[in-house]
Amino acid sequence: MNLPQVFNVFTDNNQFEKFIEDLVADCVHGIKLPYLSQFPEINHYNLIVEAQQFMQQFSEYLLEMNNQNREEVQRLLEKLKSQIDPEKHQIFTRIITENFKGMCKQALYTHIALSKYVLIDYNWNLNLTISSNKIAKSQIPTIIVELHLQTLDNIANKKKIRFEMTKEELEQFVGKLQKVMNQLQLQYK
């Protein structure tokens, strides 16, 4: 992984620190800032785009490494040391370390946001069909689940999904959800 060119443009470490903080705020909170007018050292928007892409990739890498081993993140930061002067590296490392969880969380949301919907509530009912026009007598208990979803970017955009499961299907579903919960717990240890 290579640091973006813009990191080497700054001669003033205070300006560099402000730039990295703004870049992290952009990455973690989606706060779009006027980089070109705020930092006279930056003379082309392509430098900003490259830095934003780097920060997104770096966040995804942090997320992956957090699953593996936190020492791997420190090793990566040490590898980057040769690409930047020591004071800037120290500033970069401090800001990344302070915002580590937020960057991982944002990377996770980016992966989750493929469908753009998140679960906000659910309802369930137990159903027992005594008979139907297709089956004379079934008496198989089922559960009817209703999921209430909304988009991350627009709380007014809501959706309901309803489905029915047998006891066996429900057990499989709960087992898969348990695996997901275990993976998420490992993520934030």
C-alpha positions in Angstrom: 0.0 0.0 0.0 1.4 3.4 -1.0 0.7 6.7 0.6 -1.0 9.2 -1.7 1.2 11.9 -3.3 -0.6 14.7 -1.5 1.0 13.6 1.8 4.4 14.8 0.6 3.1 18.2 -0.6 2.8 19.7 2.9 5.8 21.4 4.4 4.0 22.6 7.5 3.2 19.8 9.9 0.2 21.7 11.4 -1.4 21.9 7.9 -0.6 18.2 7.3 -2.3 17.3 10.6 -5.4 19.4 9.7 -5.5 17.8 6.3 -5.4 14.2 7.8 -8.0 15.1 10.3 -10.3 16.4 7.6 -9.6 13.4 5.4 -10.5 11.1 8.3 -13.7 13.1 9.0 -14.6 12.8 5.4 -14.0 9.0 5.4 -15.7 8.3 8.8 -18.5 10.9 8.9 -18.9 11.8 5.2 -18.1 15.5 6.0 -17.2 17.0 2.6 -14.7 19.9 3.0 -13.3 22.5 0.6 -9.8 21.1 0.5 -8.5 23.1 -2.5 -9.4 26.5 -0.9 -8.4 25.5 2.6 -5.0 24.1 1.7 -3.0 26.2 -0.8 -0.4 23.4 -1.1 -2.9 21.3 -3.0 -3.0 22.5 -6.5 -5.2 19.8 -8.2 -8.3 18.0 -7.2 -6.9 14.7 -8.4 -4.6 14.7 -5.4 -7.7 14.9 -3.2 -9.5 12.1 -5.0 -6.4 9.9 -4.7 -6.2 10.7 -0.9 -9.9 9.9 -0.4 -9.6 6.6 -2.3 -6.5 5.8 -0.2 -8.4 6.5 3.0 -11.3 4.3 1.9 -8.9 1.4 1.0 -7.0 1.9 4.2 -10.2 1.8 6.3 -11.1 -1.5 4.5 -7.7 -2.9 5.3 -8.0 -1.8 8.9 -11.3 -3.7 9.1 -9.8 -6.8 7.6 -6.7 -6.6 9.9 -8.9 -6.0 13.0 -10.4 -9.5 12.3 -6.9 -11.0 12.2 -4.6 -9.2 14.6 -4.2 -5.6 15.8 -0.4 -5.9 15.6 -0.8 -6.3 11.8 -2.2 -2.7 11.7 0.9 -1.5 13.6 3.1 -3.4 11.1 1.4 -1.7 8.2 1.8 1.7 9.8 5.5 0.9 10.3 5.9 -0.1 6.6 4.4 3.3 5.6 7.1 5.0 7.6 9.6 4.8 4.8 7.3 6.8 2.5 7.0 9.9 4.6 9.1 12.0 7.0 9.1 10.8 10.7 7.1 13.7 12.1 4.3 13.3 9.5 4.3 9.6 10.1 3.9 10.1 13.8 0.9 12.5 13.1 -0.6 10.1 10.7 -0.2 7.1 13.1 -1.7 9.1 16.0 -4.8 10.2 14.0 -5.4 6.7 12.6 -5.0 5.2 16.1 -7.5 7.7 17.6 -10.0 7.0 14.8 -9.4 3.3 14.3 -12.8 2.1 15.4 -14.7 4.7 13.5 -12.8 3.9 10.3 -13.5 0.2 10.7 -17.1 0.9 11.4 -17.5 3.0 8.3 -15.8 0.4 6.2 -18.2 -2.2 7.6 -21.2 0.1 6.8 -19.8 0.4 3.3 -19.8 -3.3 2.9 -23.2 -3.7 4.5 -24.7 -0.8 2.5 -24.8 -2.9 -0.7 -28.5 -3.2 -0.3 -28.7 0.2 1.5 -31.4 -1.1 3.9 -30.9 -1.7 7.6 -33.2 -3.5 10.0 -35.0 -1.2 12.3 -37.7 -3.5 13.8 -39.4 -6.8 13.3 -42.6 -8.6 14.2 -43.5 -12.3 14.3 -46.6 -14.4 14.7 -47.1 -18.1 15.2 -49.4 -19.6 12.7 -51.2 -23.0 12.7 -52.9 -23.9 9.5 -55.6 -26.5 10.3 -56.6 -27.1 6.7 -56.5 -25.5 3.2 -58.0 -26.1 -0.2 -54.7 -27.9 -1.2 -54.2 -30.0 1.9 -57.1 -31.5 3.8 -55.4 -31.4 7.2 -51.9 -30.0 7.8 -51.6 -28.7 11.3 -48.0 -27.7 10.7 -47.0 -24.7 12.9 -45.2 -22.0 11.1 -43.8 -18.6 12.1 -44.6 -15.5 10.0 -41.8 -12.9 10.3 -42.1 -9.3 9.2 -38.9 -7.2 8.9 -39.1 -3.4 8.9 -36.2 -1.9 6.9 -35.1 1.6 6.1 -32.3 3.1 4.1 -29.2 4.6 5.8 -29.5 7.9 3.9 -33.2 8.5 4.0 -35.3 7.5 7.1 -38.5 8.1 5.2 -37.6 5.3 2.7 -39.0 2.2 4.5 -39.8 -1.3 3.3 -41.5 -4.3 4.8 -40.6 -7.9 4.0 -42.8 -10.8 5.1 -41.9 -14.5 5.0 -43.1 -17.7 6.6 -40.9 -20.5 8.0 -41.3 -23.9 9.5 -39.6 -24.9 12.8 -36.7 -26.5 10.9 -36.2 -23.4 8.7 -36.4 -21.2 11.7 -33.7 -23.3 13.5 -31.4 -23.0 10.5 -32.0 -19.2 10.2 -31.3 -18.7 13.9 -28.1 -20.8 13.6 -26.9 -18.6 10.7 -27.7 -15.4 12.7 -25.7 -16.8 15.6 -22.7 -17.2 13.3 -23.0 -13.6 12.1 -23.3 -12.4 15.7 -20.1 -14.3 16.7 -18.2 -12.8 13.7 -19.4 -9.3 14.7 -18.3 -9.8 18.3 -14.9 -10.9 17.1 -14.8 -7.7 15.0 -15.1 -5.4 17.9 -12.9 -7.1 20.5 
